[in-house]
Amino acid sequence: FQYLKRFDRGCDLDVFWYQAHSVEGSPAECLQLLLLHCGIVDPSWAELRNFTWFLNIQLRDCEASVFCNPAFVQDTLKGF
């Protein structure tokens, strides 16, 4: 949700890191963003769960990758 919210606002995601203990927005806002970005017109709960599961894995791996660390790559791979 934190990434999707910032993505919609046009924020630079290269310098953002997920914060597990930070509560942002309401459950309704979270559901609205998930429905907007999942890519299915009328998704089931299982499809939303699979979307969030896959997105979380991809974002976790991205944060762990040295190639996505702006301090390491500087402006060489901006937006990667």
C-alpha positions in Angstrom: 0.0 0.0 0.0 2.8 2.4 0.9 4.4 1.9 -2.5 1.1 2.2 -4.5 0.1 5.3 -2.6 3.4 7.0 -3.5 3.3 5.7 -7.0 -0.1 7.3 -7.5 1.3 10.6 -6.2 4.2 10.5 -8.6 6.8 10.2 -5.8 10.3 9.0 -6.4 10.2 5.3 -5.4 14.0 4.9 -5.8 14.5 6.5 -2.4 11.5 5.0 -0.5 11.8 2.0 1.8 8.9 0.1 3.2 8.2 0.8 6.9 6.5 -2.1 8.6 5.4 -0.2 11.7 4.1 2.8 9.9 0.3 3.0 9.6 -0.9 5.0 6.6 -4.4 5.6 5.2 -7.6 3.7 6.0 -8.6 0.2 5.1 -11.0 1.6 2.5 -8.2 3.6 0.8 -6.0 0.5 0.8 -8.7 -1.6 -0.8 -9.4 1.1 -3.4 -5.7 1.3 -4.4 -5.5 -2.5 -4.7 -8.6 -2.7 -6.8 -7.2 0.1 -9.0 -3.8 -1.5 -9.6 -4.5 -5.3 -9.6 -5.3 -5.3 -13.4 -8.6 -7.2 -13.1 -12.0 -5.4 -13.5 -13.9 -7.3 -10.8 -11.3 -9.4 -8.8 -12.2 -12.0 -6.3 -10.6 -11.9 -2.8 -8.3 -14.7 -3.9 -7.1 -12.6 -6.9 -6.5 -9.6 -4.7 -4.6 -11.8 -2.3 -2.5 -13.3 -5.1 -1.8 -9.8 -6.4 -0.7 -8.4 -3.0 1.4 -11.6 -2.3 3.2 -11.3 -5.6 3.7 -7.5 -5.3 5.1 -7.9 -1.8 7.6 -10.5 -2.9 8.7 -8.3 -5.8 9.1 -5.2 -3.6 10.9 -7.1 -0.9 13.4 -8.5 -3.4 13.8 -5.1 -5.0 14.6 -3.5 -1.6 17.2 -6.3 -0.9 18.9 -5.9 -4.3 22.1 -3.9 -4.4 21.1 -2.8 -8.0 18.1 -1.0 -6.6 20.0 0.8 -3.8 20.4 4.5 -4.9 23.4 4.9 -2.7 25.2 2.1 -4.6 24.2 2.8 -8.2 23.8 6.5 -7.8 22.2 7.8 -11.1 23.4 5.0 -13.3 20.2 2.9 -13.0 17.7 5.6 -12.0 14.2 4.1 -12.0 15.4 0.6 -12.4 
